Amino acid sequence: MADVPNLPDNPQDDVETYVGLGRQDAEELARARGWSTVRSLPPGAIITMEYVAGRLNFEVKDDTVHRSWPG
């Protein structure tokens, strides 16, 4: 079996602090806090389940973040 690679850590950040922010403000703040990839998705979007270290996902409705999660 192959060794599991050393994945980079996510930024030390409380992802719940983005809930309620406007999409653009949330994306800019996340990048400033060290997230390498920020992805905004509409509610119910079909996405792959692969985990990507350093990525922050937002569920955005009416240009407001309603949910956020890493990976």
Backbone as ProteinMPNN parsed JSONL, in Angstrom:
{"seq_chain_A": "MADVPNLPDNPQDDVETYVGLGRQDAEELARARGWSTVRSLPPGAIITMEYVAGRLNFEVKDDTVHRSWPG", "coords_chain_A": {"N_chain_A": [[0.842, -1.168, 0.0], [0.51, 2.241, -0.748], [2.122, 5.09, 0.724], [0.407, 7.664, 2.499], [0.28, 10.898, 1.273], [1.816, 13.875, 2.644], [-0.414, 16.207, 3.375], [-1.102, 19.668, 2.874], [-1.915, 21.885, 5.574], [-5.115, 23.284, 6.41], [-5.929, 26.777, 6.637], [-5.878, 28.27, 9.899], [-8.867, 28.919, 10.878], [-12.159, 29.968, 11.595], [-14.692, 28.63, 10.001], [-17.377, 29.201, 10.148], [-17.643, 31.907, 10.48], [-18.056, 33.149, 8.082], [-20.65, 32.869, 7.306], [-23.53, 34.615, 6.485], [-22.246, 36.777, 5.406], [-21.76, 38.829, 2.464], [-21.256, 37.408, -0.798], [-18.937, 38.281, -2.329], [-17.442, 39.728, -0.4], [-16.981, 37.681, 1.459], [-15.463, 35.867, -0.076], [-13.151, 37.416, -0.617], [-12.205, 37.867, 2.006], [-11.694, 35.244, 2.838], [-9.594, 34.506, 1.102], [-7.677, 36.351, 1.95], [-7.214, 35.366, 4.468], [-5.811, 33.107, 3.953], [-6.818, 30.894, 2.514], [-6.387, 28.871, -0.264], [-8.002, 28.192, -2.394], [-11.219, 29.234, -3.192], [-14.563, 28.507, -3.327], [-17.686, 29.252, -4.574], [-20.98, 28.23, -4.44], [-24.271, 27.491, -5.731], [-27.296, 26.807, -3.822], [-27.935, 23.343, -3.388], [-26.259, 22.507, -5.412], [-24.626, 20.151, -7.498], [-21.815, 18.488, -6.615], [-18.456, 17.166, -6.651], [-17.086, 14.834, -4.294], [-14.478, 14.878, -3.48], [-11.789, 15.683, -1.292], [-10.098, 18.678, -0.923], [-7.291, 20.059, 0.288], [-6.947, 23.265, 1.716], [-9.016, 24.438, 0.384], [-11.993, 26.336, 0.474], [-15.427, 26.146, 0.713], [-18.435, 27.737, -0.231], [-21.906, 27.957, 0.213], [-24.1, 29.777, -1.559], [-26.801, 31.975, -1.577], [-28.955, 34.331, -2.957], [-26.847, 36.145, -3.107], [-25.614, 35.927, -0.621], [-23.722, 34.266, 1.873], [-24.732, 31.182, 3.04], [-23.867, 28.836, 4.088], [-20.787, 27.283, 4.985], [-17.828, 25.362, 4.378], [-14.806, 23.465, 4.788], [-12.595, 22.022, 2.306]], "CA_chain_A": [[0.0, 0.0, 0.0], [1.283, 3.483, -0.85], [2.028, 6.018, 1.842], [-0.46, 8.821, 2.317], [1.139, 12.092, 1.192], [1.605, 14.932, 3.634], [-1.248, 17.25, 2.812], [-0.958, 20.949, 3.581], [-2.975, 22.194, 6.521], [-6.008, 24.399, 6.128], [-5.691, 27.922, 7.522], [-6.562, 28.261, 11.196], [-9.941, 29.856, 10.612], [-13.496, 29.492, 11.938], [-15.423, 28.763, 8.744], [-18.726, 29.709, 10.41], [-17.652, 33.377, 10.484], [-18.415, 33.633, 6.748], [-22.107, 32.787, 7.142], [-24.18, 35.917, 6.604], [-21.52, 37.78, 4.626], [-21.959, 38.84, 1.024], [-20.359, 36.497, -1.497], [-17.65, 38.878, -2.678], [-16.715, 40.016, 0.843], [-16.555, 36.404, 2.032], [-14.373, 35.334, -0.892], [-11.948, 38.228, -0.395], [-11.735, 37.614, 3.365], [-11.137, 33.889, 2.88], [-8.275, 34.524, 0.455], [-6.77, 37.105, 2.827], [-6.919, 34.509, 5.625], [-4.915, 32.024, 3.558], [-7.415, 29.816, 1.725], [-5.829, 28.927, -1.619], [-9.112, 28.074, -3.335], [-12.524, 29.585, -2.617], [-15.569, 28.08, -4.306], [-19.056, 29.651, -4.249], [-21.912, 27.325, -5.111], [-25.676, 27.719, -5.428], [-27.888, 25.737, -3.018], [-28.269, 22.124, -4.103], [-25.339, 22.224, -6.516], [-24.032, 18.819, -7.512], [-20.361, 18.638, -6.574], [-17.711, 15.956, -6.332], [-16.847, 14.71, -2.864], [-13.058, 14.813, -3.141], [-11.334, 16.691, -0.334], [-8.947, 19.447, -1.388], [-6.753, 20.883, 1.373], [-6.792, 24.669, 1.367], [-10.19, 24.936, -0.329], [-13.151, 26.691, 1.279], [-16.647, 26.136, -0.084], [-19.562, 28.534, 0.238], [-23.218, 27.841, -0.411], [-24.526, 31.174, -1.683], [-28.158, 32.23, -2.058], [-29.243, 35.767, -2.954], [-25.54, 36.798, -2.91], [-25.233, 35.835, 0.793], [-23.238, 32.941, 2.263], [-25.637, 30.509, 3.97], [-23.155, 27.691, 4.659], [-19.395, 27.205, 4.543], [-17.129, 24.175, 4.858], [-13.506, 23.262, 4.145], [-12.387, 20.856, 1.477]], "C_chain_A": [[0.895, 1.241, 0.0], [1.081, 4.338, 0.388], [1.077, 7.157, 1.497], [0.427, 10.058, 2.287], [0.835, 13.063, 2.325], [0.83, 16.058, 2.972], [-1.03, 18.553, 3.563], [-2.141, 21.165, 4.512], [-3.865, 23.299, 5.976], [-5.622, 25.565, 7.032], [-6.445, 27.755, 8.845], [-7.642, 29.332, 11.14], [-11.256, 29.209, 11.031], [-14.382, 29.704, 10.719], [-16.848, 29.277, 8.94], [-18.788, 31.238, 10.378], [-18.048, 33.96, 9.129], [-19.923, 33.644, 6.509], [-22.723, 34.155, 7.423], [-23.478, 37.023, 5.839], [-21.952, 37.729, 3.167], [-20.918, 37.97, 0.356], [-18.987, 37.094, -1.765], [-16.825, 39.18, -1.43], [-16.178, 38.727, 1.468], [-15.382, 35.813, 1.254], [-13.07, 36.099, -0.657], [-11.358, 37.962, 0.989], [-11.088, 36.237, 3.464], [-9.751, 33.84, 2.243], [-7.248, 35.269, 1.318], [-6.36, 36.274, 4.04], [-6.14, 33.26, 5.243], [-5.521, 30.856, 2.81], [-6.924, 29.943, 0.283], [-6.903, 28.847, -2.691], [-10.406, 28.388, -2.603], [-13.563, 29.305, -3.691], [-16.961, 28.462, -3.796], [-20.017, 28.852, -5.108], [-23.349, 27.704, -4.789], [-26.219, 26.581, -4.558], [-28.242, 24.528, -3.888], [-27.361, 21.781, -5.263], [-24.785, 20.807, -6.383], [-22.523, 18.999, -7.618], [-19.718, 17.288, -6.303], [-17.366, 15.975, -4.847], [-15.361, 14.643, -2.507], [-12.69, 15.972, -2.208], [-10.097, 17.363, -0.898], [-8.491, 20.344, -0.238], [-6.574, 22.313, 0.887], [-7.97, 25.253, 0.622], [-11.32, 25.213, 0.667], [-14.347, 26.811, 0.349], [-17.712, 27.001, 0.569], [-20.815, 28.107, -0.506], [-23.818, 29.235, -0.381], [-25.936, 31.247, -2.272], [-28.428, 33.714, -1.911], [-27.998, 36.582, -2.593], [-25.078, 36.838, -1.457], [-24.804, 34.403, 1.097], [-24.187, 32.37, 3.326], [-24.971, 29.325, 4.659], [-21.722, 27.742, 4.158], [-18.745, 25.969, 5.148], [-15.807, 24.033, 4.114], [-13.517, 22.04, 3.249], [-12.883, 21.012, 0.103]], "O_chain_A": [[1.922, 1.272, 0.679], [0.022, 4.318, 1.016], [0.963, 7.557, 0.338], [1.246, 10.249, 3.186], [-0.261, 13.067, 2.886], [1.353, 16.772, 2.117], [-0.796, 18.537, 4.771], [-3.241, 20.676, 4.254], [-3.429, 24.138, 5.188], [-5.041, 25.349, 8.095], [-7.524, 27.163, 8.884], [-7.362, 30.515, 11.333], [-11.438, 28.007, 10.833], [-14.782, 30.833, 10.432], [-17.466, 29.743, 7.983], [-19.874, 31.806, 10.262], [-18.347, 35.151, 9.039], [-20.413, 34.341, 5.62], [-22.47, 34.767, 8.461], [-24.048, 38.096, 5.641], [-22.448, 36.707, 2.693], [-19.816, 37.806, 0.879], [-17.973, 36.468, -1.456], [-15.624, 38.911, -1.41], [-15.046, 38.693, 1.951], [-14.423, 35.319, 1.846], [-12.008, 35.492, -0.516], [-10.141, 37.845, 1.13], [-10.047, 36.084, 4.103], [-8.84, 33.208, 2.778], [-6.09, 34.861, 1.402], [-5.27, 36.464, 4.579], [-5.834, 32.435, 6.104], [-4.809, 29.903, 2.494], [-7.038, 31.01, -0.319], [-6.727, 29.383, -3.785], [-10.656, 27.864, -1.518], [-13.464, 29.797, -4.815], [-17.365, 28.041, -2.712], [-19.892, 28.799, -6.331], [-23.626, 28.189, -3.693], [-25.649, 25.49, -4.561], [-28.779, 24.677, -4.986], [-27.655, 20.861, -6.026], [-24.512, 20.336, -5.278], [-22.018, 19.583, -8.576], [-20.363, 16.376, -5.786], [-17.359, 17.037, -4.224], [-15.017, 14.378, -1.355], [-13.212, 17.081, -2.326], [-9.151, 16.688, -1.306], [-9.201, 21.266, 0.163], [-6.104, 22.542, -0.228], [-7.95, 26.429, 0.258], [-11.567, 24.426, 1.581], [-14.287, 27.492, -0.675], [-17.866, 26.99, 1.791], [-20.785, 27.918, -1.722], [-24.022, 29.809, 0.688], [-26.223, 30.663, -3.317], [-28.16, 34.295, -0.859], [-28.08, 37.576, -1.87], [-24.252, 37.673, -1.09], [-25.432, 33.446, 0.644], [-24.417, 32.986, 4.367], [-25.448, 28.859, 5.694], [-21.464, 28.189, 3.041], [-19.057, 25.571, 6.27], [-15.695, 24.429, 2.953], [-14.34, 21.139, 3.41], [-12.766, 20.089, -0.704]]}, "name": "protein", "num_of_chains": 1, "seq": "MADVPNLPDNPQDDVETYVGLGRQDAEELARARGWSTVRSLPPGAIITMEYVAGRLNFEVKDDTVHRSWPG"}
